[in-house]
């Protein structure tokens, strides 16, 4: 019997930030998540993260938070790679 693989996108969480909110995104997920957010018309600023291997997506418009949360959950729950 084999155990199911851990969802590699579970680390994605919205964090409160001064003037808005942000997401830490590993480099292997940054481009596809950025494209998905753009499809929904969600604007953000992509910055190099202080943590190695990732970027920070910063959202200054807090009214977008519920929309970003829905898109993020759909991205985290998608099957496959």
C-alpha positions as CSV (number, residue, x, y, z in Angstrom):
1,X,0.0,0.0,0.0
2,X,1.3,3.5,-0.8
3,X,0.3,6.7,0.8
4,X,-1.0,9.6,-1.2
5,X,1.5,12.3,-1.9
6,X,1.3,15.5,0.2
7,X,-0.2,18.4,-1.7
8,X,2.9,20.5,-2.6
9,X,0.8,23.7,-2.8
10,X,-0.4,23.6,0.8
11,X,2.2,26.1,1.9
12,X,0.4,28.9,0.0
13,X,-1.3,31.1,2.5
14,X,-2.4,34.7,2.5
15,X,-0.4,36.8,5.0
16,X,-1.4,40.2,6.3
17,X,1.1,42.9,5.3
18,X,1.4,46.6,5.8
19,X,-0.9,48.3,3.2
20,X,-2.4,45.0,2.0
21,X,-1.6,41.3,2.0
22,X,0.9,39.0,0.4
23,X,1.7,35.4,-0.7
24,X,5.1,33.7,-0.5
25,X,5.3,31.6,-3.7
26,X,8.0,29.1,-4.5
27,X,9.7,29.7,-7.9
28,X,8.2,26.5,-9.4
29,X,4.7,27.8,-8.7
30,X,5.2,31.6,-9.3
31,X,4.7,31.7,-13.0
32,X,1.6,29.5,-13.2
33,X,0.0,31.2,-10.2
34,X,0.8,34.6,-11.7
35,X,-0.8,33.6,-15.0
36,X,-3.9,32.4,-13.2
37,X,-4.3,35.6,-11.2
38,X,-3.9,37.7,-14.4
39,X,-6.7,35.7,-16.0
40,X,-9.0,36.9,-13.2
41,X,-7.8,40.5,-13.6
42,X,-6.1,40.5,-10.2
43,X,-3.2,43.0,-10.0
44,X,-0.2,42.5,-7.7
45,X,3.5,43.3,-7.4
46,X,5.9,40.5,-7.7
47,X,9.1,40.9,-5.5
48,X,12.0,38.7,-4.7
49,X,11.4,37.2,-1.3
50,X,13.9,37.3,1.5
51,X,13.4,33.5,1.8
52,X,15.5,31.5,-0.7
53,X,13.7,29.9,-3.6
54,X,10.7,32.0,-3.9
55,X,9.0,35.3,-4.6
56,X,6.4,37.4,-2.8
57,X,3.2,38.5,-4.5
58,X,2.0,41.7,-2.9
59,X,-1.6,42.9,-3.2
60,X,-2.3,46.5,-2.1
61,X,-6.1,46.3,-2.6
62,X,-7.5,44.5,0.4
63,X,-10.9,44.4,-1.3
64,X,-9.4,41.8,-3.6
65,X,-8.6,39.4,-0.7
66,X,-11.8,37.3,-1.0
67,X,-11.2,36.9,-4.7
68,X,-7.6,36.0,-4.3
69,X,-8.6,33.5,-1.6
70,X,-11.0,31.7,-4.0
71,X,-8.4,31.6,-6.8
72,X,-5.8,30.4,-4.4
73,X,-8.0,27.6,-3.1
74,X,-8.8,26.4,-6.6
75,X,-5.1,26.4,-7.5
76,X,-4.2,24.5,-4.4
77,X,-6.8,21.8,-5.0
78,X,-6.2,21.2,-8.7
79,X,-5.2,17.6,-9.5
80,X,-1.9,16.8,-11.3
81,X,1.1,19.0,-11.7
